[in-house]
Protein backbone atom coordinates (compact mmCIF):
# COMPACT_ATOMS: atom_id res chain seq x y z
CA UNK A 1 0.00 0.00 0.00
CA UNK A 2 2.82 2.39 0.85
CA UNK A 3 4.35 2.18 -2.65
CA UNK A 4 0.93 2.82 -4.22
CA UNK A 5 0.44 5.97 -2.15
CA UNK A 6 3.96 7.18 -2.92
CA UNK A 7 3.39 6.58 -6.65
CA UNK A 8 0.30 8.78 -6.40
CA UNK A 9 2.36 11.59 -4.88
CA UNK A 10 1.27 11.11 -1.27
CA UNK A 11 4.04 12.04 1.15
CA UNK A 12 4.48 11.89 4.91
CA UNK A 13 3.20 8.34 5.25
CA UNK A 14 3.34 6.89 8.75
CA UNK A 15 2.45 3.30 9.48
CA UNK A 16 2.59 0.87 12.34
CA UNK A 17 4.22 -2.42 11.55
CA UNK A 18 2.99 -5.52 13.26
CA UNK A 19 1.43 -8.85 12.60
CA UNK A 20 -1.98 -9.39 14.15
CA UNK A 21 -1.44 -13.14 14.04
CA UNK A 22 1.88 -12.99 15.90
CA UNK A 23 1.45 -10.04 18.28
CA UNK A 24 -0.76 -10.91 21.27
CA UNK A 25 -1.45 -7.18 21.86
CA UNK A 26 -3.29 -6.96 18.54
CA UNK A 27 -6.62 -8.62 17.79
CA UNK A 28 -6.54 -11.31 15.12
CA UNK A 29 -9.67 -12.88 13.67
CA UNK A 30 -7.52 -15.78 12.45
CA UNK A 31 -6.03 -16.37 15.90
CA UNK A 32 -9.37 -15.90 17.69
CA UNK A 33 -10.96 -18.54 15.48
CA UNK A 34 -8.46 -21.04 16.81
CA UNK A 35 -8.24 -19.97 20.45
CA UNK A 36 -11.35 -18.06 21.49
CA UNK A 37 -14.32 -17.98 19.16
CA UNK A 38 -16.19 -15.65 21.54
CA UNK A 39 -13.86 -12.65 21.34
CA UNK A 40 -14.24 -9.80 18.88
CA UNK A 41 -11.93 -7.13 17.59
CA UNK A 42 -12.01 -3.71 16.03
CA UNK A 43 -9.94 -2.10 13.31
CA UNK A 44 -9.44 1.57 12.58
CA UNK A 45 -7.59 3.37 9.84
CA UNK A 46 -6.90 7.07 9.71
CA UNK A 47 -6.26 9.22 6.65
CA UNK A 48 -5.62 12.90 7.17
CA UNK A 49 -5.01 15.51 4.50
CA UNK A 50 -2.83 18.46 5.46
PyMOL Python script that loads the backbone (N, CA, C, O; Angstrom):
from pymol import cmd

cmd.read_pdbstr("""\
ATOM      1  N   UNK A   1       0.826  -1.184   0.000  1.00  0.00           N
ATOM      2  CA  UNK A   1       0.000   0.000   0.000  1.00  0.00           C
ATOM      3  C   UNK A   1       0.871   1.249   0.000  1.00  0.00           C
ATOM      4  O   UNK A   1       0.557   2.226  -0.681  1.00  0.00           O
ATOM      5  N   UNK A   2       1.945   1.223   0.748  1.00  0.00           N
ATOM      6  CA  UNK A   2       2.822   2.393   0.846  1.00  0.00           C
ATOM      7  C   UNK A   2       3.354   2.808  -0.521  1.00  0.00           C
ATOM      8  O   UNK A   2       3.356   3.996  -0.844  1.00  0.00           O
ATOM      9  N   UNK A   3       3.806   1.847  -1.332  1.00  0.00           N
ATOM     10  CA  UNK A   3       4.346   2.182  -2.653  1.00  0.00           C
ATOM     11  C   UNK A   3       3.263   2.735  -3.571  1.00  0.00           C
ATOM     12  O   UNK A   3       3.554   3.570  -4.428  1.00  0.00           O
ATOM     13  N   UNK A   4       2.029   2.289  -3.412  1.00  0.00           N
ATOM     14  CA  UNK A   4       0.929   2.819  -4.218  1.00  0.00           C
ATOM     15  C   UNK A   4       0.665   4.283  -3.868  1.00  0.00           C
ATOM     16  O   UNK A   4       0.466   5.112  -4.756  1.00  0.00           O
ATOM     17  N   UNK A   5       0.665   4.593  -2.581  1.00  0.00           N
ATOM     18  CA  UNK A   5       0.441   5.972  -2.151  1.00  0.00           C
ATOM     19  C   UNK A   5       1.574   6.883  -2.611  1.00  0.00           C
ATOM     20  O   UNK A   5       1.333   8.001  -3.065  1.00  0.00           O
ATOM     21  N   UNK A   6       2.802   6.404  -2.491  1.00  0.00           N
ATOM     22  CA  UNK A   6       3.962   7.178  -2.923  1.00  0.00           C
ATOM     23  C   UNK A   6       3.898   7.440  -4.425  1.00  0.00           C
ATOM     24  O   UNK A   6       4.198   8.545  -4.878  1.00  0.00           O
ATOM     25  N   UNK A   7       3.508   6.427  -5.197  1.00  0.00           N
ATOM     26  CA  UNK A   7       3.395   6.581  -6.646  1.00  0.00           C
ATOM     27  C   UNK A   7       2.335   7.612  -7.017  1.00  0.00           C
ATOM     28  O   UNK A   7       2.419   8.233  -8.077  1.00  0.00           O
ATOM     29  N   UNK A   8       1.345   7.796  -6.160  1.00  0.00           N
ATOM     30  CA  UNK A   8       0.295   8.778  -6.403  1.00  0.00           C
ATOM     31  C   UNK A   8       0.671  10.169  -5.895  1.00  0.00           C
ATOM     32  O   UNK A   8      -0.118  11.108  -6.000  1.00  0.00           O
ATOM     33  N   UNK A   9       1.889  10.296  -5.340  1.00  0.00           N
ATOM     34  CA  UNK A   9       2.358  11.591  -4.878  1.00  0.00           C
ATOM     35  C   UNK A   9       2.046  11.897  -3.430  1.00  0.00           C
ATOM     36  O   UNK A   9       2.232  13.027  -2.981  1.00  0.00           O
ATOM     37  N   UNK A  10       1.572  10.902  -2.691  1.00  0.00           N
ATOM     38  CA  UNK A  10       1.270  11.113  -1.272  1.00  0.00           C
ATOM     39  C   UNK A  10       2.571  11.036  -0.491  1.00  0.00           C
ATOM     40  O   UNK A  10       3.334  10.082  -0.643  1.00  0.00           O
ATOM     41  N   UNK A  11       2.826  12.028   0.336  1.00  0.00           N
ATOM     42  CA  UNK A  11       4.038  12.041   1.152  1.00  0.00           C
ATOM     43  C   UNK A  11       3.687  11.992   2.629  1.00  0.00           C
ATOM     44  O   UNK A  11       2.514  12.046   2.999  1.00  0.00           O
ATOM     45  N   UNK A  12       4.687  11.893   3.455  1.00  0.00           N
ATOM     46  CA  UNK A  12       4.477  11.893   4.907  1.00  0.00           C
ATOM     47  C   UNK A  12       3.660  10.716   5.379  1.00  0.00           C
ATOM     48  O   UNK A  12       2.750  10.884   6.190  1.00  0.00           O
ATOM     49  N   UNK A  13       3.962   9.533   4.891  1.00  0.00           N
ATOM     50  CA  UNK A  13       3.195   8.340   5.250  1.00  0.00           C
ATOM     51  C   UNK A  13       3.776   7.732   6.521  1.00  0.00           C
ATOM     52  O   UNK A  13       4.963   7.409   6.580  1.00  0.00           O
ATOM     53  N   UNK A  14       2.944   7.582   7.517  1.00  0.00           N
ATOM     54  CA  UNK A  14       3.337   6.890   8.748  1.00  0.00           C
ATOM     55  C   UNK A  14       2.535   5.607   8.849  1.00  0.00           C
ATOM     56  O   UNK A  14       1.351   5.582   8.512  1.00  0.00           O
ATOM     57  N   UNK A  15       3.162   4.564   9.302  1.00  0.00           N
ATOM     58  CA  UNK A  15       2.446   3.301   9.478  1.00  0.00           C
ATOM     59  C   UNK A  15       2.994   2.578  10.694  1.00  0.00           C
ATOM     60  O   UNK A  15       4.122   2.816  11.126  1.00  0.00           O
ATOM     61  N   UNK A  16       2.193   1.710  11.222  1.00  0.00           N
ATOM     62  CA  UNK A  16       2.593   0.869  12.341  1.00  0.00           C
ATOM     63  C   UNK A  16       2.779  -0.542  11.825  1.00  0.00           C
ATOM     64  O   UNK A  16       1.852  -1.145  11.285  1.00  0.00           O
ATOM     65  N   UNK A  17       3.963  -1.054  11.991  1.00  0.00           N
ATOM     66  CA  UNK A  17       4.217  -2.417  11.547  1.00  0.00           C
ATOM     67  C   UNK A  17       3.830  -3.381  12.660  1.00  0.00           C
ATOM     68  O   UNK A  17       3.980  -3.075  13.843  1.00  0.00           O
ATOM     69  N   UNK A  18       3.352  -4.497  12.284  1.00  0.00           N
ATOM     70  CA  UNK A  18       2.995  -5.520  13.257  1.00  0.00           C
ATOM     71  C   UNK A  18       2.141  -6.570  12.597  1.00  0.00           C
ATOM     72  O   UNK A  18       1.436  -6.301  11.625  1.00  0.00           O
ATOM     73  N   UNK A  19       2.209  -7.739  13.123  1.00  0.00           N
ATOM     74  CA  UNK A  19       1.430  -8.853  12.602  1.00  0.00           C
ATOM     75  C   UNK A  19       0.354  -9.200  13.619  1.00  0.00           C
ATOM     76  O   UNK A  19       0.659  -9.556  14.757  1.00  0.00           O
ATOM     77  N   UNK A  20      -0.897  -9.097  13.211  1.00  0.00           N
ATOM     78  CA  UNK A  20      -1.981  -9.387  14.151  1.00  0.00           C
ATOM     79  C   UNK A  20      -2.000 -10.854  14.554  1.00  0.00           C
ATOM     80  O   UNK A  20      -2.489 -11.199  15.630  1.00  0.00           O
ATOM     81  N   UNK A  21      -1.478 -11.705  13.708  1.00  0.00           N
ATOM     82  CA  UNK A  21      -1.442 -13.136  14.045  1.00  0.00           C
ATOM     83  C   UNK A  21      -0.371 -13.423  15.093  1.00  0.00           C
ATOM     84  O   UNK A  21      -0.565 -14.274  15.962  1.00  0.00           O
ATOM     85  N   UNK A  22       0.750 -12.723  15.016  1.00  0.00           N
ATOM     86  CA  UNK A  22       1.882 -12.992  15.901  1.00  0.00           C
ATOM     87  C   UNK A  22       1.857 -12.177  17.190  1.00  0.00           C
ATOM     88  O   UNK A  22       2.265 -12.677  18.238  1.00  0.00           O
ATOM     89  N   UNK A  23       1.391 -10.945  17.134  1.00  0.00           N
ATOM     90  CA  UNK A  23       1.454 -10.039  18.278  1.00  0.00           C
ATOM     91  C   UNK A  23       0.203 -10.176  19.147  1.00  0.00           C
ATOM     92  O   UNK A  23      -0.895  -9.828  18.712  1.00  0.00           O
ATOM     93  N   UNK A  24       0.362 -10.675  20.356  1.00  0.00           N
ATOM     94  CA  UNK A  24      -0.760 -10.909  21.269  1.00  0.00           C
ATOM     95  C   UNK A  24      -1.487  -9.620  21.653  1.00  0.00           C
ATOM     96  O   UNK A  24      -2.645  -9.667  22.067  1.00  0.00           O
ATOM     97  N   UNK A  25      -0.814  -8.455  21.520  1.00  0.00           N
ATOM     98  CA  UNK A  25      -1.448  -7.176  21.863  1.00  0.00           C
ATOM     99  C   UNK A  25      -2.475  -6.750  20.825  1.00  0.00           C
ATOM    100  O   UNK A  25      -3.325  -5.905  21.104  1.00  0.00           O
ATOM    101  N   UNK A  26      -2.406  -7.325  19.634  1.00  0.00           N
ATOM    102  CA  UNK A  26      -3.293  -6.959  18.536  1.00  0.00           C
ATOM    103  C   UNK A  26      -4.334  -8.054  18.325  1.00  0.00           C
ATOM    104  O   UNK A  26      -4.024  -9.242  18.412  1.00  0.00           O
ATOM    105  N   UNK A  27      -5.568  -7.646  18.049  1.00  0.00           N
ATOM    106  CA  UNK A  27      -6.619  -8.624  17.786  1.00  0.00           C
ATOM    107  C   UNK A  27      -6.397  -9.288  16.434  1.00  0.00           C
ATOM    108  O   UNK A  27      -6.003  -8.632  15.469  1.00  0.00           O
ATOM    109  N   UNK A  28      -6.646 -10.569  16.369  1.00  0.00           N
ATOM    110  CA  UNK A  28      -6.543 -11.309  15.122  1.00  0.00           C
ATOM    111  C   UNK A  28      -7.751 -12.221  14.976  1.00  0.00           C
ATOM    112  O   UNK A  28      -7.966 -13.108  15.803  1.00  0.00           O
ATOM    113  N   UNK A  29      -8.533 -12.009  13.937  1.00  0.00           N
ATOM    114  CA  UNK A  29      -9.672 -12.883  13.666  1.00  0.00           C
ATOM    115  C   UNK A  29      -9.196 -14.313  13.423  1.00  0.00           C
ATOM    116  O   UNK A  29      -9.835 -15.272  13.857  1.00  0.00           O
ATOM    117  N   UNK A  30      -8.073 -14.447  12.730  1.00  0.00           N
ATOM    118  CA  UNK A  30      -7.525 -15.779  12.452  1.00  0.00           C
ATOM    119  C   UNK A  30      -7.126 -16.481  13.743  1.00  0.00           C
ATOM    120  O   UNK A  30      -7.430 -17.660  13.925  1.00  0.00           O
ATOM    121  N   UNK A  31      -6.449 -15.771  14.639  1.00  0.00           N
ATOM    122  CA  UNK A  31      -6.026 -16.372  15.902  1.00  0.00           C
ATOM    123  C   UNK A  31      -7.225 -16.651  16.795  1.00  0.00           C
ATOM    124  O   UNK A  31      -7.280 -17.697  17.442  1.00  0.00           O
ATOM    125  N   UNK A  32      -8.194 -15.728  16.844  1.00  0.00           N
ATOM    126  CA  UNK A  32      -9.372 -15.896  17.690  1.00  0.00           C
ATOM    127  C   UNK A  32     -10.180 -17.114  17.266  1.00  0.00           C
ATOM    128  O   UNK A  32     -10.755 -17.803  18.110  1.00  0.00           O
ATOM    129  N   UNK A  33     -10.227 -17.383  15.977  1.00  0.00           N
ATOM    130  CA  UNK A  33     -10.959 -18.545  15.482  1.00  0.00           C
ATOM    131  C   UNK A  33     -10.389 -19.840  16.008  1.00  0.00           C
ATOM    132  O   UNK A  33     -11.110 -20.825  16.165  1.00  0.00           O
ATOM    133  N   UNK A  34      -9.106 -19.843  16.280  1.00  0.00           N
ATOM    134  CA  UNK A  34      -8.461 -21.043  16.810  1.00  0.00           C
ATOM    135  C   UNK A  34      -8.524 -21.113  18.323  1.00  0.00           C
ATOM    136  O   UNK A  34      -8.693 -22.193  18.888  1.00  0.00           O
ATOM    137  N   UNK A  35      -8.390 -19.965  18.991  1.00  0.00           N
ATOM    138  CA  UNK A  35      -8.241 -19.970  20.446  1.00  0.00           C
ATOM    139  C   UNK A  35      -9.512 -19.613  21.200  1.00  0.00           C
ATOM    140  O   UNK A  35      -9.863 -20.264  22.185  1.00  0.00           O
ATOM    141  N   UNK A  36     -10.207 -18.567  20.731  1.00  0.00           N
ATOM    142  CA  UNK A  36     -11.350 -18.059  21.491  1.00  0.00           C
ATOM    143  C   UNK A  36     -12.400 -17.528  20.530  1.00  0.00           C
ATOM    144  O   UNK A  36     -12.359 -16.361  20.142  1.00  0.00           O
ATOM    145  N   UNK A  37     -13.326 -18.369  20.152  1.00  0.00           N
ATOM    146  CA  UNK A  37     -14.324 -17.984  19.161  1.00  0.00           C
ATOM    147  C   UNK A  37     -15.261 -16.897  19.675  1.00  0.00           C
ATOM    148  O   UNK A  37     -15.975 -16.292  18.877  1.00  0.00           O
ATOM    149  N   UNK A  38     -15.283 -16.626  20.988  1.00  0.00           N
ATOM    150  CA  UNK A  38     -16.195 -15.646  21.543  1.00  0.00           C
ATOM    151  C   UNK A  38     -15.675 -14.225  21.545  1.00  0.00           C
ATOM    152  O   UNK A  38     -16.450 -13.301  21.792  1.00  0.00           O
ATOM    153  N   UNK A  39     -14.398 -14.007  21.282  1.00  0.00           N
ATOM    154  CA  UNK A  39     -13.861 -12.650  21.345  1.00  0.00           C
ATOM    155  C   UNK A  39     -14.083 -11.916  20.021  1.00  0.00           C
ATOM    156  O   UNK A  39     -14.236 -12.538  18.970  1.00  0.00           O
ATOM    157  N   UNK A  40     -14.098 -10.603  20.090  1.00  0.00           N
ATOM    158  CA  UNK A  40     -14.245  -9.799  18.882  1.00  0.00           C
ATOM    159  C   UNK A  40     -13.142  -8.753  18.840  1.00  0.00           C
ATOM    160  O   UNK A  40     -12.469  -8.513  19.843  1.00  0.00           O
ATOM    161  N   UNK A  41     -12.961  -8.151  17.718  1.00  0.00           N
ATOM    162  CA  UNK A  41     -11.933  -7.133  17.590  1.00  0.00           C
ATOM    163  C   UNK A  41     -12.425  -5.971  16.771  1.00  0.00           C
ATOM    164  O   UNK A  41     -13.480  -6.041  16.141  1.00  0.00           O
ATOM    165  N   UNK A  42     -11.662  -4.910  16.779  1.00  0.00           N
ATOM    166  CA  UNK A  42     -12.006  -3.715  16.027  1.00  0.00           C
ATOM    167  C   UNK A  42     -10.782  -3.275  15.243  1.00  0.00           C
ATOM    168  O   UNK A  42      -9.646  -3.540  15.637  1.00  0.00           O
ATOM    169  N   UNK A  43     -11.025  -2.609  14.143  1.00  0.00           N
ATOM    170  CA  UNK A  43      -9.943  -2.099  13.308  1.00  0.00           C
ATOM    171  C   UNK A  43     -10.253  -0.654  12.960  1.00  0.00           C
ATOM    172  O   UNK A  43     -11.402  -0.305  12.691  1.00  0.00           O
ATOM    173  N   UNK A  44      -9.243   0.168  12.967  1.00  0.00           N
ATOM    174  CA  UNK A  44      -9.437   1.567  12.582  1.00  0.00           C
ATOM    175  C   UNK A  44      -8.278   2.006  11.695  1.00  0.00           C
ATOM    176  O   UNK A  44      -7.124   1.649  11.933  1.00  0.00           O
ATOM    177  N   UNK A  45      -8.601   2.771  10.690  1.00  0.00           N
ATOM    178  CA  UNK A  45      -7.591   3.366   9.837  1.00  0.00           C
ATOM    179  C   UNK A  45      -7.830   4.866   9.798  1.00  0.00           C
ATOM    180  O   UNK A  45      -8.973   5.318   9.852  1.00  0.00           O
ATOM    181  N   UNK A  46      -6.767   5.626   9.705  1.00  0.00           N
ATOM    182  CA  UNK A  46      -6.897   7.071   9.708  1.00  0.00           C
ATOM    183  C   UNK A  46      -6.166   7.651   8.504  1.00  0.00           C
ATOM    184  O   UNK A  46      -5.002   7.338   8.254  1.00  0.00           O
ATOM    185  N   UNK A  47      -6.864   8.495   7.770  1.00  0.00           N
ATOM    186  CA  UNK A  47      -6.261   9.222   6.650  1.00  0.00           C
ATOM    187  C   UNK A  47      -6.528  10.695   6.907  1.00  0.00           C
ATOM    188  O   UNK A  47      -7.669  11.102   7.131  1.00  0.00           O
ATOM    189  N   UNK A  48      -5.478  11.480   6.874  1.00  0.00           N
ATOM    190  CA  UNK A  48      -5.621  12.900   7.166  1.00  0.00           C
ATOM    191  C   UNK A  48      -4.910  13.694   6.082  1.00  0.00           C
ATOM    192  O   UNK A  48      -3.741  13.447   5.787  1.00  0.00           O
ATOM    193  N   UNK A  49      -5.602  14.628   5.502  1.00  0.00           N
ATOM    194  CA  UNK A  49      -5.006  15.512   4.504  1.00  0.00           C
ATOM    195  C   UNK A  49      -4.553  16.787   5.183  1.00  0.00           C
ATOM    196  O   UNK A  49      -5.288  17.362   5.986  1.00  0.00           O
ATOM    197  N   UNK A  50      -3.355  17.228   4.869  1.00  0.00           N
ATOM    198  CA  UNK A  50      -2.828  18.460   5.463  1.00  0.00           C
ATOM    199  C   UNK A  50      -3.039  19.628   4.551  1.00  0.00           C
ATOM    200  O   UNK A  50      -2.659  20.750   4.885  1.00  0.00           O
TER     201      UNK A  50
END
""", "prot")
cmd.dss("prot")
cmd.show_as("cartoon", "prot")
cmd.util.cbc("prot")
cmd.orient("prot")
